[in-house]
Amino acid sequence: MEDPRAESEPLLSRARGGGGRDCPAGSASCRPGAVSWRDLRFDQAAVFIEDAIQYRSINHRMDVRSMWLYRLYYSNACQWILSFTIFLILFLAFIESPSSLTSTADVRYRSAPWDPPCGLTEGLEVLCLLVFVADVSVKSYLVGWAQFRTNPWLLAYLVVLVVSLTDWIVSLSLLCQEPLRVRRLLRPFFLMQNSSMMKKTLKCIRSSLPEMASVLLLLALHLCVFTMSGMLLFTGEKQGDGQDRERLIYFRNLPEALTSLLVLLTTANNPDVMIPAYSKNRAYAIFFIVFTLIGSLFLMNLLTAIIYNQFRGYLMKSFQTSLFRRRLGARAAYEVLSSMTAEGEAHPREVGVRPRDFLQVLQRVQLDGSHKQAVVEKVRSYGGDLLSAGEFQKLFNEFDKRVIKEPPPRPEYPSPFLRRAQTVFSHRYFDYLGNFIALGNLVSISVFLVIDADVLPEDRDDFVLGILNCVFILYYLLELLLKVFALGLPGYLAHSSNVFDGLLTVVLLVLEISTLAVYRFPHPGWKPEMLGLLSLWDMARLVNTLIVVRFLRIIPSLKLMAVVASTILDLIRNMRAFGGILVVVYYVFAILGISLFRGVIVAPGNGSLSPDNSSAPCGSFEQLEYWPNNFDDFAAALITLWNVMVVNNWQVFLDAYRRYSGPWSKIYFVLWWLVSSVIWVNLFLALILENFLHKWDRRSHLQSLVGDPDSTYQMSAELLFREVLEEPTEDELMEKLSHHPHLRLCR
């Protein structure tokens, strides 16, 4: 019979190896005969190690069934299903009504879009929602009710699902004819809640809002003061021609004056807004210059500085949190395994982890083979001695290293001549020669494109260029064969740059042979363009331009360029959270734009009030033929928002939508400008500065971390910044472990 004190026993007590708080007394899975205590502890240690590797929280249930469910949930298959579901529910906006499945967004030429039958996209949507219901159910169970009640993201997850399912039922009951689908606005939440980095980014943005609001308030005051000054300056009883034009075009009333100066703040309408008054009197330029100096060059840059100051250390804070999770998960695994060592000895004299126990646990950890082999070799280097807590933590540094596979051995040739040739053709100077030849190829193509730019196709003579292309392609083929000779086929394919060059060479060779078969060998008066709009010859020249990518291979040999290039690569990895935030705001504003402005842009003619191009004012929406910039479908809305975010000619959009839908439309576009161009772009700039400055200052530290320049490891960003992070203390780790909701330690 089960001991009634089982529920109160510590998880790592030497008297038990059982399930702790998550194993209720009497449960079949907690009986000594059902699950080996040793296997249970190995599984617990394996889960903690996986949490440490992936920087996950360890605050979840640790009984046998919960650990099985936990590992299943974080398996590659389940996470792929969840990611695909998020992608699918976001992608539905392109195919559901109003559908984006048309060849053009131009209202003058667009055909009637495909309207999916009621229930088609709704069926896909409810499948996605059911997957999210299962997701929140599993998460809630694993963290426990006490944790669920205090987790705002899980509570919001549940509320969003309830609202979405309710709105889905309403949509079907109205036969998909409802004017507004609230659940479409809530879809980006599923993307945010699944990314811890996006949550951290939102937290940083929220902490920066008070300071940003103070500068934005000062900016609004600046706009108001100059708007009132402009209204007074360009109105009066006696006005010159310049003042009249300035007043009638840009300062006709208060909203128009405010809009004109707001656009001037982005310099999109400079110097247009100044010209009418400036052409009458040069003194009027002072008004606009002072406004631009204070607003654009001072306040906007001050806003950038404040955002950077508030956001500075974002990467460090993120890495610090990740480091603490890594150390906490590793320490929890250490405590589990060290308790087994203590139980195995009647009178333990020292505390530690037996290497053989750790190696057995490592076999249960979901980890790629290269990293697992590196850790195994590191453990074996300690011999048979017990691993201390510090040594156990150092093992996890191996997981931060991106393992570079050793290249296959080169072929061995008996002839001294062949060995010398092998040395020559495997030398880096041979790569430099290939880059120089590729440069010549690119220059020759560019020269002939310039020469033939004004020549009609029927008057071109491509004899010289045809001969040059044959020569270049023969060299690429020769280079490929010589490298295969020097490195061997496995060694050649081991380098991605060689694979790319080889693929280009094969494509070029096939196109060249096809060209010669169709057009014969180049000769004076050779005109292959005559046989088609895009001939094989044109295709060959297009593929040739890709050879310029070969020059990217020289970047690692130049230290300063290598730092810049590695910074760009790190930015791409760290940009996922920022990119996700941008997707969210684009999605929400696009759905709002469709709800507000769908159908307001109508093509000229057929009863439309919009003027045709001949009668439209110069620089207007109609005269510039901005007809594809509308909100009639999701794809068109995204492109329109992008064009406004760039703020080039965005005053054209403000004016057009004011005329077609009303003056209130300006609120939408100004809000979008604030969120995208002011806040997000400045946050992106802060990320670039933060990443580059730390990378630049520590470029020499990378070598000390890696050691031998021919090392088989590349360092991740976490390990690169490890020297500036603060290691958590022993007391901090044990204090955190002592408050684990599903784990109790017995020291």
Disulfide bonds with the S-S distance in Angstrom:
Cys23-Cys30 2.13
Cys118-Cys176 1.97
